[in-house]
Amino acid sequence: MRMSIPEQISHIVEVLFPEYCLGCGNRGTAICNNCLSLIDHYDDCPNNVVVLYSYHNPIIRKAIWQLKYKGRRPLATILGRVLGE
């Protein structure tokens, strides 16, 4: 079965610019499941503020920076999935 043009472009982009985990550097995803499981949840939430992780964690700090300033949308998907759990 042939890939559509958008699928072909996506595949080329993945080959040229692969995703690497912000925690361990392994190829494949923006934050791998292993690194995600090592990040402690932030439980001390003041005044009805929803806080998932502490910004003091270097992986979270990198993820937020990359999402905000570099537009790495896969990070939003990963963090959003965790927030929804």
C-alpha positions, 0 to 999 in steps of 0.5 A, a space after each residue: 500500500 502506498 503512503 499518501 503525500 502527507 504521510 511521505 512528508 511526515 516520514 521524511 521529517 522523522 528521518 531528517 529530524 528525529 525526536 529525542 527524549 529530553 531526559 535520556 536522549 534516546 531516539 523515538 519520543 520527546 519524553 520516553 515512558 521510562 523518564 516520564 515514570 521517574 518524574 515525581 508528581 507535584 502534590 502541594 497545590 495551593 489555592 485550587 491551582 492545578 500543578 502536575 509537575 514541579 518546574 524545578 525538575 530539569 526534564 519538565 523545565 526543558 519540556 516546557 521551554 521546548 514547547 513554549 519557545 520551539 513549538 515542539 507539539 509532541 510534548 503537549 500531547 505527552 504532558 496532556 495525556 498525563 494530566 488527563 489521567 
